[in-house]
Amino acid sequence: EELVVVGDGRPIGVVTPKDALELVLPKKGEIAIHIAHMGDEDDRRDIEDHLTKFVKKIQGQIRDLQNVVVYADKHRTRKYSVRCRLITGKGVINAHAVGFDPISAVKELIRKLDRQVKAEHTQKVKQRKKQRGTPRRG
């Protein structure tokens, strides 16, 4: 349950499971991007860079975004498939894309996510206006 840290043959500290979780989990206000199944480190960094820019762009539209989980797979057909889940406090937004390289696949994925986020944001704005009783023009 606890790990004793030893230095020079003497105990110098204790690490608990809570300590380990605090190191791994994102800090409040940070959004964690998890990428699974991508072996190539350069491709992983490129995917993470594209998604980080996208997340910064949509933060005004989705205020309670908590995590981004991405699964990238290379298939025998030499195509890449990329699946993504944007996890919010109110639900999950899913998208899937395929490309001949990981970057083209993630760009298509971002286009799909962007359309979904915009659609949800537009729906929320309409609901708020309806709740306020805003008169319609026209």
CYANA upper distance limits for C-alpha pairs under 8 A (distance plus 0.5 A):
  1 GLU  CA     16 THR  CA      7.20
  1 GLU  CA     17 PRO  CA      7.38
  2 GLU  CA     14 VAL  CA      7.10
  2 GLU  CA     15 VAL  CA      6.25
  2 GLU  CA     16 THR  CA      5.24
  2 GLU  CA     17 PRO  CA      7.35
  3 LEU  CA     14 VAL  CA      6.08
  3 LEU  CA     15 VAL  CA      5.51
  3 LEU  CA     16 THR  CA      6.91
  4 VAL  CA     11 PRO  CA      6.99
  4 VAL  CA     12 ILE  CA      8.14
  4 VAL  CA     13 GLY  CA      6.43
  4 VAL  CA     14 VAL  CA      5.06
  4 VAL  CA     15 VAL  CA      6.89
  5 VAL  CA     11 PRO  CA      6.25
  5 VAL  CA     12 ILE  CA      6.18
  5 VAL  CA     13 GLY  CA      5.48
  5 VAL  CA     14 VAL  CA      6.20
  5 VAL  CA     15 VAL  CA      7.68
  6 VAL  CA     10 ARG  CA      5.78
  6 VAL  CA     11 PRO  CA      4.82
  6 VAL  CA     12 ILE  CA      5.96
  6 VAL  CA     13 GLY  CA      7.61
  7 GLY  CA     11 PRO  CA      6.84
  7 GLY  CA     12 ILE  CA      6.70
 15 VAL  CA     19 ASP  CA      6.48
 15 VAL  CA     20 ALA  CA      7.67
 16 THR  CA     20 ALA  CA      7.04
 17 PRO  CA     21 LEU  CA      6.74
 18 LYS  CA     22 GLU  CA      6.68
 19 ASP  CA     23 LEU  CA      7.02
 20 ALA  CA     24 VAL  CA      6.98
 21 LEU  CA     25 LEU  CA      6.24
 22 GLU  CA     26 PRO  CA      8.20
 22 GLU  CA     27 LYS  CA      8.42
 25 LEU  CA     32 ALA  CA      8.44
 26 PRO  CA     30 GLU  CA      6.16
 26 PRO  CA     31 ILE  CA      7.13
 26 PRO  CA     32 ALA  CA      6.47
 30 GLU  CA     66 GLN  CA      8.28
 31 ILE  CA     65 LEU  CA      7.60
 31 ILE  CA     66 GLN  CA      5.95
 31 ILE  CA     67 ASN  CA      5.95
 31 ILE  CA     68 VAL  CA      7.86
 32 ALA  CA     66 GLN  CA      7.57
 32 ALA  CA     67 ASN  CA      5.50
 32 ALA  CA     68 VAL  CA      6.66
 33 ILE  CA     48 GLU  CA      7.61
 33 ILE  CA     51 LEU  CA      8.39
 33 ILE  CA     52 THR  CA      8.29
 33 ILE  CA     67 ASN  CA      6.57
 33 ILE  CA     68 VAL  CA      5.15
 33 ILE  CA     69 VAL  CA      6.42
 33 ILE  CA     70 VAL  CA      8.06
 34 HIS  CA     67 ASN  CA      8.25
 34 HIS  CA     68 VAL  CA      6.64
 34 HIS  CA     69 VAL  CA      5.28
 34 HIS  CA     70 VAL  CA      6.49
 35 ILE  CA     44 ARG  CA      7.71
 35 ILE  CA     48 GLU  CA      8.18
 35 ILE  CA     69 VAL  CA      6.62
 35 ILE  CA     70 VAL  CA      5.19
 35 ILE  CA     71 TYR  CA      6.41
 35 ILE  CA     72 ALA  CA      7.80
 36 ALA  CA     69 VAL  CA      8.37
 36 ALA  CA     70 VAL  CA      6.64
 36 ALA  CA     71 TYR  CA      5.38
 36 ALA  CA     72 ALA  CA      6.85
 37 HIS  CA     71 TYR  CA      6.54
 37 HIS  CA     72 ALA  CA      6.01
 37 HIS  CA     73 ASP  CA      6.54
 38 MET  CA     43 ASP  CA      7.87
 38 MET  CA     44 ARG  CA      6.55
 38 MET  CA     71 TYR  CA      8.12
 38 MET  CA     72 ALA  CA      6.12
 38 MET  CA     73 ASP  CA      7.22
 39 GLY  CA     44 ARG  CA      8.00
 40 ASP  CA     44 ARG  CA      6.71
 41 GLU  CA     45 ARG  CA      6.70
 42 ASP  CA     46 ASP  CA      6.71
 43 ASP  CA     47 ILE  CA      6.60
 43 ASP  CA    102 PRO  CA      7.20
 43 ASP  CA    103 ILE  CA      7.94
 44 ARG  CA     48 GLU  CA      6.62
 45 ARG  CA     49 ASP  CA      6.54
 46 ASP  CA     50 HIS  CA      6.78
 46 ASP  CA    103 ILE  CA      7.60
 47 ILE  CA     51 LEU  CA      6.68
 47 ILE  CA    102 PRO  CA      7.94
 47 ILE  CA    103 ILE  CA      7.04
 47 ILE  CA    106 VAL  CA      7.01
 48 GLU  CA     52 THR  CA      6.42
 49 ASP  CA     53 LYS  CA      6.84
 50 HIS  CA     54 PHE  CA      6.82
 50 HIS  CA    106 VAL  CA      8.14
 50 HIS  CA    107 LYS  CA      8.13
 51 LEU  CA     55 VAL  CA      6.52
 51 LEU  CA    110 ILE  CA      7.95
 52 THR  CA     56 LYS  CA      6.76
 53 LYS  CA     57 LYS  CA      6.77
 54 PHE  CA     58 ILE  CA      6.85
 54 PHE  CA    110 ILE  CA      7.65
 55 VAL  CA     59 GLN  CA      6.52
 58 ILE  CA     62 ILE  CA      6.67
 58 ILE  CA    114 ASP  CA      8.42
 58 ILE  CA    117 VAL  CA      8.12
 59 GLN  CA     63 ARG  CA      6.06
 59 GLN  CA     65 LEU  CA      7.80
 61 GLN  CA    117 VAL  CA      7.77
 61 GLN  CA    118 LYS  CA      8.06
 61 GLN  CA    121 HIS  CA      6.43
 62 ILE  CA     88 THR  CA      8.28
 62 ILE  CA    117 VAL  CA      8.03
 62 ILE  CA    121 HIS  CA      8.01
 64 ASP  CA     88 THR  CA      5.85
 64 ASP  CA     89 GLY  CA      6.01
 64 ASP  CA     90 LYS  CA      8.22
 65 LEU  CA     86 LEU  CA      7.50
 65 LEU  CA     87 ILE  CA      6.53
 65 LEU  CA     88 THR  CA      4.81
 65 LEU  CA     89 GLY  CA      7.22
 66 GLN  CA     86 LEU  CA      8.20
 66 GLN  CA     87 ILE  CA      6.17
 66 GLN  CA     88 THR  CA      5.81
 66 GLN  CA     89 GLY  CA      7.51
 67 ASN  CA     86 LEU  CA      6.62
 67 ASN  CA     87 ILE  CA      5.63
 67 ASN  CA     88 THR  CA      7.63
 68 VAL  CA     84 CYS  CA      7.52
 68 VAL  CA     85 ARG  CA      6.26
 68 VAL  CA     86 LEU  CA      5.26
 68 VAL  CA     87 ILE  CA      6.65
 69 VAL  CA     84 CYS  CA      6.09
 69 VAL  CA     85 ARG  CA      5.70
 69 VAL  CA     86 LEU  CA      7.18
 69 VAL  CA     87 ILE  CA      8.35
 70 VAL  CA     82 VAL  CA      7.37
 70 VAL  CA     83 ARG  CA      6.13
 70 VAL  CA     84 CYS  CA      4.93
 70 VAL  CA     85 ARG  CA      7.09
 71 TYR  CA     82 VAL  CA      6.14
 71 TYR  CA     83 ARG  CA      5.64
 71 TYR  CA     84 CYS  CA      6.93
 72 ALA  CA     80 TYR  CA      7.40
 72 ALA  CA     81 SER  CA      6.26
 72 ALA  CA     82 VAL  CA      4.94
 72 ALA  CA     83 ARG  CA      7.02
 72 ALA  CA    102 PRO  CA      8.20
 73 ASP  CA     80 TYR  CA      6.06
 73 ASP  CA     81 SER  CA      5.83
 73 ASP  CA     82 VAL  CA      6.99
 74 LYS  CA     78 ARG  CA      7.06
 74 LYS  CA     79 LYS  CA      6.48
 74 LYS  CA     80 TYR  CA      5.04
 74 LYS  CA     81 SER  CA      7.12
 75 HIS  CA     79 LYS  CA      5.96
 75 HIS  CA     80 TYR  CA      6.55
 75 HIS  CA     81 SER  CA      8.17
 78 ARG  CA    100 PHE  CA      6.99
 79 LYS  CA     98 VAL  CA      7.28
 79 LYS  CA     99 GLY  CA      6.12
 79 LYS  CA    100 PHE  CA      5.02
 79 LYS  CA    101 ASP  CA      7.05
 80 TYR  CA     98 VAL  CA      6.05
 80 TYR  CA     99 GLY  CA      5.81
 80 TYR  CA    100 PHE  CA      6.38
 80 TYR  CA    101 ASP  CA      6.41
 80 TYR  CA    102 PRO  CA      6.29
 80 TYR  CA    105 ALA  CA      7.11
 81 SER  CA     96 HIS  CA      7.73
 81 SER  CA     97 ALA  CA      6.23
 81 SER  CA     98 VAL  CA      4.84
 81 SER  CA     99 GLY  CA      7.05
 81 SER  CA    102 PRO  CA      8.19
 81 SER  CA    105 ALA  CA      7.08
 82 VAL  CA     96 HIS  CA      6.20
 82 VAL  CA     97 ALA  CA      5.86
 82 VAL  CA     98 VAL  CA      6.77
 82 VAL  CA    102 PRO  CA      8.18
 82 VAL  CA    105 ALA  CA      6.80
 82 VAL  CA    106 VAL  CA      6.96
 82 VAL  CA    109 LEU  CA      7.56
 83 ARG  CA     94 ASN  CA      7.97
 83 ARG  CA     95 ALA  CA      6.34
 83 ARG  CA     96 HIS  CA      4.87
 83 ARG  CA     97 ALA  CA      7.07
 83 ARG  CA    109 LEU  CA      8.07
 84 CYS  CA     94 ASN  CA      6.23
 84 CYS  CA     95 ALA  CA      5.93
 84 CYS  CA     96 HIS  CA      6.90
 84 CYS  CA    109 LEU  CA      8.16
 85 ARG  CA     92 VAL  CA      6.77
 85 ARG  CA     93 ILE  CA      6.07
 85 ARG  CA     94 ASN  CA      5.17
 85 ARG  CA     95 ALA  CA      7.28
 86 LEU  CA     92 VAL  CA      6.07
 86 LEU  CA     93 ILE  CA      5.53
 86 LEU  CA     94 ASN  CA      7.05
 87 ILE  CA     91 GLY  CA      6.75
 87 ILE  CA     92 VAL  CA      5.17
 87 ILE  CA     93 ILE  CA      7.15
 88 THR  CA     92 VAL  CA      6.45
 93 ILE  CA    113 LEU  CA      8.06
 93 ILE  CA    116 GLN  CA      8.03
 93 ILE  CA    117 VAL  CA      8.42
 94 ASN  CA    113 LEU  CA      7.91
 95 ALA  CA    109 LEU  CA      6.85
 95 ALA  CA    112 LYS  CA      6.90
 95 ALA  CA    113 LEU  CA      6.56
 96 HIS  CA    109 LEU  CA      6.44
 96 HIS  CA    112 LYS  CA      8.37
 97 ALA  CA    105 ALA  CA      6.08
 97 ALA  CA    106 VAL  CA      7.55
 97 ALA  CA    108 GLU  CA      6.46
 97 ALA  CA    109 LEU  CA      5.53
 98 VAL  CA    104 SER  CA      8.47
 98 VAL  CA    105 ALA  CA      5.45
 98 VAL  CA    108 GLU  CA      8.10
 99 GLY  CA    103 ILE  CA      8.34
 99 GLY  CA    104 SER  CA      5.96
 99 GLY  CA    105 ALA  CA      4.72
 99 GLY  CA    108 GLU  CA      8.45
100 PHE  CA    104 SER  CA      7.43
100 PHE  CA    105 ALA  CA      7.66
101 ASP  CA    105 ALA  CA      6.83
102 PRO  CA    106 VAL  CA      6.59
103 ILE  CA    107 LYS  CA      6.61
104 SER  CA    108 GLU  CA      6.77
105 ALA  CA    109 LEU  CA      6.63
106 VAL  CA    110 ILE  CA      6.58
107 LYS  CA    111 ARG  CA      6.84
108 GLU  CA    112 LYS  CA      6.86
109 LEU  CA    113 LEU  CA      6.69
110 ILE  CA    114 ASP  CA      6.38
111 ARG  CA    115 ARG  CA      6.82
112 LYS  CA    116 GLN  CA      6.93
113 LEU  CA    117 VAL  CA      6.57
114 ASP  CA    118 LYS  CA      6.57
115 ARG  CA    119 ALA  CA      6.61
116 GLN  CA    120 GLU  CA      6.67
117 VAL  CA    121 HIS  CA      6.52
118 LYS  CA    122 THR  CA      6.51
119 ALA  CA    123 GLN  CA      6.70
120 GLU  CA    124 LYS  CA      6.71
121 HIS  CA    125 VAL  CA      6.75
122 THR  CA    126 LYS  CA      6.74
123 GLN  CA    127 GLN  CA      6.69
124 LYS  CA    128 ARG  CA      6.70
125 VAL  CA    129 LYS  CA      6.77
126 LYS  CA    130 LYS  CA      6.62
127 GLN  CA    131 GLN  CA      6.60
128 ARG  CA    132 ARG  CA      6.72
129 LYS  CA    133 GLY  CA      6.76
129 LYS  CA    134 THR  CA      5.97
130 LYS  CA    134 THR  CA      6.68
